[in-house]
Amino acid sequence: MYPEIIEFSGRIPLKATVRQVDEYPYHWHNAVEVILALEGKAEITLCGETYLLKENGVAVVNVDEPHRIKRNGGANRLLFMQIDPAFCRRVDPDFDYVLFQCCSPCHEAGAPEKYRCLKEHIARLVRLLPDGEAGPCQEASVKACLEELLAYMTDSFDYLRYGAGTRRIGDRQVRRYRQIYKYIRQQPVVRNSLAELAKAAGITQQHMSNDIRKKYGYSLRQLICSGYCMQAARLLLSTDAMIYEISAECGFSDPKYLIKSFKQFYHCTPSEFRMRHKTGAEGLEAQTRFEDFPLSSAKKFLVLSQNLKSVNASFGKTI
């Protein structure tokens, strides 16, 4: 299951499910995934960092981003919405260079209005969806609402636009760093390329390095290595390749640099990560424990939540 295959219907570029999750081991998929906690709570691990997603919390998982989910305490009910990246590219031609950073435990307290608007977009979209794949569907309305959701997510939760904080970065600087991100994605970064990147951006290497660390919380080299480590995590789980082979394929000049970076982002060595999380098909099946519920249950939760907010707002309270 590690690379989970998401099959979209021919009608809409979206798959929505409601699940009670006990455990969902590390996996990834060629889709953007939005996870909304309707009831209860769950632990979600994104690239090595674990967060507690409480009721009404939301998280966005990027395309091919390794993640896992575990129950925390009692029963939970989670809404999963997976969006076809082909549709995302039609909405935004630069979508391949968008990196969502949206996780309620990290930033919602500092930007509550932004997260509230996101959940309203999600609720509107869910209300338009058919309860089953064969049910009647307002395809044009669903696609229009999904396009609005994607546009809002791109504008409000793109890491390149906001960096490690909640304040928006200037458009000129965003264009500059998107250009750098494209350069990095399109060709391997060699030892002298940081100077080349700075020259192409029209700034000094020192200025570029200081500005990136200030805005994004990491040096450019660390950001590059985090992407390499994400690729390494996928290879560690889905192949039997040796560490030195994975290191070379991911762009590290020596396995010791993979090990050093992997420990920074995943808090263990590549070998330890593989030992803890890689298993055969039978082991994966035994570890994967969830129960599906009809999508209509999500609609009931979302309507109830909206009604409670309206009642509390009339009394000047918040929930």
N, C-alpha and C positions, 0 to 999 in steps of 0.2 A: 504494500500500500504506500510505501514511502513517496514515490511520485503518484499522487492520486489523480486519476483521470476523471475530469468533469465533463459530462456529456450534456450539451445544451440542446433544447428542442429547436426545431426549425422556426418556431414562432417568435420567441423572445430570447434575447442574449443574457438571460438571467436564470439562475436556479435558486430557489428559496426553500429551506427546510427548517423544521423546529425539532430539536432533539434534547433529551435529557442525557447528559454526557457523564459517565463515570470516569472513563479514560480514553483518550484518543492520542496514540503515540506520535512521535515526530513524523511529519509528512509535509508535503508541499504540493501545489497544483498550479497549472497554467491558467490562473484566474485571480482576480482581485476578490478577497473575501472580507465581508463585513460581518462581525459577530456582535450581537446585542443580547445582553443578559435580561431576559424577560422576568425571570424569577430565580431566587437563590443566587449562588455565586460559584465561580470556577477559577482555577489557576490557568493562566495562559502563558506559555513560554514562547517568546519571539527571539530567535537567534541567540539563545543562551540566557536571556534575562526573563525571570518569571514575575508576573504581575497578578494581583488578585482582582478579578473582574466581578464587581458586586452588581446587585440588581440595578437595572437601568444603565449600567455601564456599557460602553461600546469600544471596540477595537477594530482596526483595519489591518489585514494581512496582505502584504504585497505579492505580486506574481512571483512564484517559485521561492517564496520565503519559508524556510523550515520553521515549523511551529508544532506545539503539542498542547493538549488541553486535559486537565484533570479536575474532578469534582473536589470541592472544598466544603466539608461539612455535609449538610443535608442535600435533598434533591434540588436540581436546578432545571431550568427550561431556557434553552438558548436558541436564538434565531440566527441562522446562517444564510447569508446572501452571497452567492458567487457570481461574478460578473465576467462575461466573455471579454478578454483583452482585445479581440478584434474590433468589438464595438467601441471599446475605450479609445482605440487608435482613430476610429472614424470621428469621434467626438473631439479628440485632441491629437493632432498629428505628432506632437512631441511626447505622447504618453509614455513611450519607452524610457524617457528620461525624467519621469515623475516618480518620486519616492515618498509614499505616504507615511506620515508619522502621526498616528491617531490612536491614542490609548487612554481611556478615562483615568486610570490610576495615576498616570504620569502628568497630565496637563489639564484635565477638566476643571479642577479647582481654580486654576489661573485663567481659564477662558470659558466660563460656564455658558455664556451666550452662544459661542461658536458650537459647542457640543449640543446645546438645546436645539439649535437650528438643524444640525445634522440629524438628530433623532426625529424631528418633524418631517424632514425629507424622507427618511426611512419609513415612517408611519404612513405617509401619503402613498408611497410606492407599494407597500404591503397591502393596503386596502384595495389597490387596483388589480392585484394578482389573483388568478383563479385558485380555488382550493386544491385542485388536482391538475395534473398535466393535461388531462383530456377536457377539463372544464372550459366554459366560455371565457374568452380573454379579449380585452380591449387593447389589441396589440399597439396601435398608434399611441394611445394614452400611456401605456406602460413604458414604451420606448422614450416618449417625451419626458416622462417623470424621471426615468433612469438617467437620461441625458442631463437633466437639471441636478440630480444628485451627484453625478460625476463632476459636473462643472463646479459645484459647490465644494466637493472634496478636494479637487485640484487647486482651487483658489484658497482654501482655508487650511489644508493639512499637508501641503507639499513641503517636505523637509528642506528643499532648496529655497523656498520662499520664507520659511520661518526659522530654520536652523534648530538649535537646541532649546529655544525659548518659545514665547507666544507672541512676540512682536514681529510684525512683518518687515522683511528686508526690502530695501529699495529695488525698484524694477530694473534699474541699470545693473546693479550688482547681481541680481538674480539671473539676468541674461548672461553676464560674464561667467557665473559659476555653472550655469547650464551648459555653456560652451565647453567649459573645462570637463564637466561630467561626460558630455558626448565624446570628447577626445579620449578620455580614460576608457570608456566603454568600447570604443572602436579600435583601439590598438593597445598592445601591452605597454606598460609604463616601465621604461628603463631608467638607469641611474641618473642620467642627465635630463630627463624629460620634465622635471619640475621647473627647471629654468626655461625650457621651451614653452611650457604652459603659461608661465608668467609673461614671457615675451609676447605670446599670441594674445594674451589678455591686456597687454599694454601697461603692465605694472611690474614693479621689481619682485623678485622671488621672496625677499624678506617681507615686503608689504603683503603679498599674497598669503604667505604662510601665517603671519600674525592675524590677518583678517579672517581667514578660514577658521583658525583655532578659536578666535573670539566668538564668531557667529555660530559655528557648528559643534563646538565642544571638543573637537579632535583636530589633530594636524591632518593635512592632506594625505600624508603617507599612511596615517592610521585609518582614514576613511577608505583609502584604496585597499588596505589590508583587510578591513571588515568585509568588503565585497568578496575578496579572495577567500576569506574564511567561510562565508556563506556557501560558496561553491564547494569548498572542501568538505563542509558538513554533509552536503548532498551526496558527494562521492563516497564519503566514509560509510554512509548508510546504504547506498544503492549498489556499490561495487565491492569487489575484494582487492582492489588495487593497493599496492604497498604505499606507505606514507611518503616515501621519496618520489613515487610516481605521481601521487596526488599533488604534492608540493610543486613539482615542475609544471603540471597541467594547469594549476591555479595561478601561476605567475610568480611564485617565490623562487629566488635564485638558489636557495639552500633550505633543506627541511628544517633547520634550526629556526629560521625566520617564520615558517608556518607554525611551528610549535609555540614560539613566543607570542605571536599574534593570536593564535587560537586560545591560548590560556587567558589572554586579555578579554576576549569577547565571549568565550564559552566556559571559562573558569575551570578548565581541565585540559589535558593534552589531547591531541587527535586520537591517540590509541585508547585513552580512557573513555572518550566520547563514544567511539565505536563499540567498546566493550559493554558500555552501559545501555546503549540504545539500539544496536543492530541485532536483529534476530531473523529467523527464517519465517516462512509464510505461516506456519502453524503458530509460532510464537506471537507473530503480529496479530493473528486472528484472535488468540486468547487475550491479548492485551487490549484490543479494541472493544470497548463496551459502551454502547449507547442505545437509546430507544427513540424511535421516530414518533412524532405526533403530527396531526394534520395542521396545515398552515392556518386554518381557521382559528386555532388556539392562540396563535400570535396576534391575530386581529382582535380577539377578545381582550388579551392582555394590554394591547396598545390603546384600545378604546377606553378600558378601565383606567389606565394611567392618565390619559388625557382628561377624563372626567374628574379624577381626583385633583389634578392640577387646577382645573377650572374652579372646583369647589374651594380649594385652599386659597386660590388667588382672590376669590371674593371675600375671604376673611383675612386677607393680607398675610397669608402663610406661604411657606415654600416646602416642597417635599424633595 
